Amino acid sequence: MNLSRKWLNEFVQIDASDREFAEALTLSGSKVEVTYDLSAEISNVVVAKVLSMKKHENSDHMWVCMVDIGKDEPVQIVTGAQNVKVGDLVPAALHKSTLPGGVKIEKGKLRGEVSNGMLCSFKELGLDQRDFPAAFEDGIWILSDDSELGELTVGQDICSAVGLDDHVVEFEITPNRPDCLSVIGLAREAAATYDKPLTLHTPAVKGGAEGNLGELLQVETPDSDLCPRYTARMVRNVKIAPSPKWMRERLRAMGVRPINNIVDITNYVMLEYGQPMHAFDYRYVQGGKIIVRRAKDGEELTTLDGIVRKLNGEHLVIADQSRAVGLAGIMGGMNSEIVEDTADVVFESACFDGACIRKGALALGMRTEASAKFEKTSSKFLQTSVPIALYKVWHLPFCP
């Protein structure tokens, strides 16, 4: 279980170094495996402003740029990128800087012109398009073109500018402590360890229900021994888009890749509360009915990882009127996944039998964040957290 210390600060303020924090939590019963700084591989990279550009005399594609790095004098950097213009704010790796992967940057000469560093793309900072959807994929990262970054200061450390200034603590959570498989669970441990107040927010339901959900969707649980509780809510007229920057930062720090606002909601709730969730595209739920049942022998389901799974009666599935649309507590199916033109979304939050999920995941050779949480948790424990997790969906400000 990874823990972002910036996220932890939302619930309890702990003024301690990573080493001190790790030792204190380990001594109180929450074993820390490792701690690391997300910015550890990046040093001496700053926000720079391009002051001037001229064609390199000995190259038909290189530019000689003078850039302001927040010091008394600008520095000269040569680049071959064609998407840079005067006035742009860009990441500049200066003399004796380091980048992810052990890359070291030093000043030198490029075809006779002195270059005191390198202008960087977001890939060279260890990021990808999912982290910053507005960034230009090929070429230098133009920071000033990304409104999500807000006000930037010339000379500012790039890690603080783009949200890489976080520290992560990795815990080994034992099977008897499923309550620690969440940010809030670990925040409780940290608050008790340091005798600090714990601040929890109360999720607020925003937006009113239009019509009766029961007229649009019905839920049946014929195998209630494996699913004692199943709850669902629907959000209509959704626009699929990237999540806000603050959410993408938190997910990335916790080791989860951002995908889109709907999928990220489910992952965010799971990480914060420890309650796995799933989202279905309502138009693919045939008959407007969700049935939680044992799989039929020989039944097949293509899961979200693109693999066809052959099931048997020991597996628990989420099905509609005619077919399975997800492996309960493990992974959703491709036949109901959230896609770019999804408009109506069904959010699921349920309690599943831990032994059933563990055996099903083992038989299929699958292990997911959701299965890891369900298999360690009894249904009785999960029933206390389901309503909170489901209401949390409406607490997120960008959810339509």
N, C-alpha and C positions, 0 to 999 in steps of 0.2 A: 504494500500500500504506500503510494507516494503522497507526500503532504507538502503543499506549497505554503511557505511561511507567510507570504503576503496574504493568501487566502485565510490562513489561520488567524491573522491579525484582525479580521473582521469579527471574530468571536471572543478572542482573548489576546491581550497585549503582553507579549513576553519579551523582555529586554535581556537577551542572552545570545552569545555567539552560537554558531551551529554546534560546535563541540560541547559547549556547556549544556545546550538544550538536549543534545543526544544523550549525554551522560545522565542528566536528570531524569529524562523519560525512561531510559533503560533501567535505572535503579528503582523507578516506581512501578515497573512491570511491563512497559511497552518497549520491546527490544528494537533498537535502531540498528539497521544493517549498514547504512552509509549516508553521508550527507554530501551535497555538491552544490556549487554555485553555477547557475545557468550561464553566467557571463565569464566563467573561468577561462575558457579558451580564447576569449576576445580581449585584447588589451591595446591601448593607444590608438583606438579608432574613434573618431569624433565626427560631429556634424559640421560640414564645411560648406561654404558658399562660393560658387564659381564667380569670380570677378571679371575674368577676361579669357578669351580663347583665340588661338591663332593656329593656322595650319603648320604642321611639322615640315620643315624644309626638306627633310630626307625621307619622307613617307607620304603616300597618297591617301592614307586613311587615319593617321594619328593627329591628335590635337595636343597642343601645349597650353595647359591651363594654369592660371594664377588663382589660387583659392585662399579664402580667408578661413583660418582655423581657430580664430579667437585669440591669437597672439598679436604681438606688436607688429609683426611683418607677415605678409602673405607668403605662401610657399608655392613652388612650381611643381605640378604633377602632370605627367604625360599619360594620355588615355587613348585607346583606339575605339572607344564607344562612340556611337553616332547619335545617341538620343539625349546628349547633354547640351544645355544652352546656358548663356550668361544669366545669372540670377538664381539658378537652381541650388537647392540645398541637397547635398549628397553625403553619403558616408565616405570618409577618407581614412584609409589605413596609413598612418604616418611611419616615419623611420623607426625601426625596431618595434614594430607592432606584430601581433599574432592574430591568427584567424582559426576557426574550427578545422580540425584535421591536422593540427601541428604546422600549419602554414605560417612562415615568417616573412615579413615584408621589411626590406631595407632600401635605403636610397641608392640610386645607381644612375646609369645613363641608358637611354633608349635611342639608338641611332644618333648619338652625339648630343642629345638634349638631356639635361639633368632632370630626374624625376625623384621627388622627395617622398614617394609613397605610391599609393594606388587608390583610385576611386572604385568603390565596391558595388556589386550587385547584391540582392538579398540572398541569393544562393551562397555567395561567398561568406555570408554571416551565419550560415547554417539554417536558413529559413526557406520556406517554399511558398507557392502561390496560395495555399490554404491559410497560411498565417497572415498574409497581407494580400487579399484578393485584388486590390486596386493597383498593386505594383506592376510595373512593366516587366514582363518575364525575361526578355532578352535585352541586356544592356545594363547600364548603371541604374541603381535604385534612386529615383527622384523623390526624395522625402517630402519636398514642398508640394508635390502633386497629390499627396495622400491626406485628405482632410481629417482622417481618424487620428493622425499623430498629433493634432493640435499645434500649439505654439512651440516651436523649437528654437533653441539658442545656439548660435554659432559657437563652436568649441565644446558643446555639450557632449558628454560621453554617449556613444551610440547605444549602449546597453540600456541606459535609463531612458533614452529617447524612444526606443521601440519596444520597451517592456521586457527586456531580458535581464533585468536587475532583480531577480528572484532567487531564493535559496530553497532547495528541495531536500526533504528528509524522507528516507525510505525505511519503512517499518516492516518487520516480520510479524504478522498478526497470527497468533495461534488459534486453532479451531474453537477454543472455548471463549474467545473474545470477538465474536462477530460484530459487537457494538462498536468496535474500533475500526471497522471497514468503511469509514466515512470521515469527512473533514470535521463534522460536528462531534463525532465520537472521539476523535483524537483531541479536539479542542477541550472536551470535558476532562480528558486525562491531563492535558497540559494545565488547565485551570486548577485542578486538584493538586497536581504536583507542585505548582508554584504558589498555591493559595491566592489565586487571582480571580476576580469576578468574571463570570461567563455571560456574554451578551448574546442572546438568541433573538432573532427576528420572527415575528408572527406573519406567516404568509397571508397575503390579501387576495381575495378573489376580485378580479377586475373584469368588468363587462357582464352584461346580463344574459341569461339564457333566452334564446329565441325559439319558442315552440317547446315541445316535449321530446326530450331525447329518446324516450321509450318508443316514440312513433318512428324514429329513424334507425334505432339500433336496439337489438335485444341480445341479452347475454344468458347463456345456459351453461351450467357446470354439472353435467351428469356424473363425473368422477370427482365429487366434492371432497373425497378423502385425500386427493392429491392437489386439490385447489379449493381450500376452504373459503377463500374470498377473492373476488375478481371485481375490480371497479374500472370504470371507463368514463371519459368525457370527450366531447367533440368540440373542435374549433373549426369554424367555417371561414371561407374566403381568405385563406392563408396565402401569403406570397413567399415563396421559397427564395432565400437570400443568405448571404454569409451572416454569421453571428456578429455581434458587436466586438470590438477589439478587446474589451476587458474580459469577455467570456472566452475568446480564443486564447488569450494569454493564460488564463487559469487552467483551461483544458490542456494546453501544451505543457505547462509546468507539471501537471499531474500525469503526463505520459499518454494523453489521449489526443488523437489527431482531429482538429476541427473539420466538419463536413458541411453542414448547413444549419440554419437556425432551428429547425424542428428536431433533427437528429441530435444536435448539440444540447438542446433542452433536456432530452432524456439522459444524456451522459452527465450533464451538469447536476441534475437532481440525484442521480445515482451516486456521484462522487460526494456531494454535500451531505445527503441524508443516509446513504447506504442502501437506498431502495431502488433496485433496477426498474426501469420503465421501458416501454416500447411504443412506437408510433406506427399506425397503419394508414395507408391511403384509403379513405372510406369508399371510394368508387370501386375498389377491387374486392371489397367485402361483399361477396355474393349473397343476395337475399337479405342484406341488412342484419345479419345474425352472426354473433360470435359464440362458438361452442368450444369449451375447454374439455377435451376428451382424450382417452388413450388412443394412440395411433392404431391403425389397422395393420395386420401382418402384411408386409410387402408394400405398404404405402410409401410413396416417394415424395420428397420435398426438396426443392433447390433452395438452399439457404443463401443469405446475403453475400457469402464469400464465393458464390458461384458453383458450389459443389452439390451434386445430387446425393441426397441422403436416403438410404433405404431403411425404413423404420419397422418396428414391430410393436406388439402390444405393451411392452414395458416403457415405451416412450410416451410422454405427454405432449400433446400438440394444441395449438390454438387453431381452430378451423372455422370456416364459414359454412354456409349451407351445403357446399358440395366438395370441399377440399381443405387440406391443411394449409395455413398461411404463415405458420411460425412454429418453431420448437420452443415450447414453454420454458421460460427461465434460462434459455441458452442463446438462441439467435432467431431473428425474424426470417421470413421467406422473401425471395425476390419477387414473388407474384403479388405482393402488397406493399413493396418498399416505397419510401418517399422519393419522388422524382421532381424534376424542375417544374412541371405543370400541375403538381398536386395542389388542390384547392381546399379540400375538406379532410381534416386529420382526426383520427381517433387515438387518444392517448390511453394506454393501458397501464395500470398499476395493480399488482396482484400478489397473493401469497401462494407459493408452491411448496410442496413437500420436499424438504432438503435431500432426503435419501433418493427420491425419484429423479431429481435433477442430477445428482452426483452419478448415479448409475447410468442414466441416459447419456450424459456428456462423456463418460468413460467408454461406453460401448461404441460411441461414434468417433472417439478420438478427438473430441472437441473440448476446449477450455476457454471460456470467455469471462469478461469482468462480471457479467450477470450470474453465470453459473457458479463462479467462485464465491459470490456472496450468498446465493440461495443455498448451496450445498452445506454451508457452515451455519445456517440459520434455521431455527425451527419455525414452523408456520405461526405458532403462538406468539413468538417475538415479533415477526414481521407484521402481524395484524395491527400493532400499535403505531406503525410508521406509515402505513399505506395512505390514510387520508391526508397526512401532512405532505407527503410526496406529490400526491395528485393535485392538491391546492397550490403547491409550489409552481406548477405550470402557469398558473394565472398571475403569479407574483412577478414573473419575469417581464420587464417593461416593454420588450419588443415583440411579445407574442400577440398576434392579431386578436 
